[in-house]
Amino acid sequence: MVEPAGDSARTRARRSRERGRGPGRPRGPRAAAARSTRTQILDGALAAVATHGLAKVTMSDVSACAGVSRGTAYRYFPSLDALLTELGTREAERFEREVWQAMEAASGAEQRLQVALDYAARIAREHPALQRLPQTDPGLVLTALRARFPQIRASIGRLFGPLLADTEPVRSGAVGSEQLVDWMTRLLVSTFLFPDPRLDDTAAGLRAVLRRLAPPPG
């Protein structure tokens, strides 16, 4: 199908989405109800993983935590693996989105770093699944981290890369900003795998190191 020459990129994107929906996809109130049920199932999966661990969780556990039948859960997700994959993607995107929102309210590079590190420490301390997984499923966690490390590093790079690019080691050419992002990613992953009971102290230590790297004000 040839798009009209005068269409904007936004119009073309909208038409592409409409074609992708197809005639059988629900719209309006039905679509809103489907999104709500999907979210309910994902929330149930998060609670089930926090309770049972990744290795032992079943779709029955998910449906019980979500308050829906197993049939409903399978209607939205063809398998438990598909459900857990989408849950991991949702939680990662939520983390990045909420850190960005918190950073936008901060002024100055140092304050943005402080906000981001404090938020990461709070998530590690309060997230129901992250608290449990290293103890219940260490093998699965290591496998998942190894497979997803490039995506995790890319996410950390989007958050911290612009701030690290203005540090003294990068400006002097001693190290690249990508190397600093890689170092920070590995440090945060190790903090997740071997949690310090004093997470606030860990975040404060990271801020102190980054403060030393930052250029002097003015």
Buried (B, 14 or more C-beta within 10 A) or exposed (E): EEEEEEEEEEEEEEBEEEEEEEEEEEEEEEEEEBEEBBEBBBBBBBBBBBBBBBEEBEBEBBBBBBEBEEEBBBEBBEEBEEBBEBBBEBBBEEBBEEBEEBBEEBEEBBEBBBBBBBBBBEBBEEBEBBBBBBEBBEEEBEEBEEEBBEEBBBBBBEBBBEBBBEBEBBEEEEBEBBEBBBEBBBBBBEBBEEBEEEBEEBBBEBBEEBEEBBEEEE
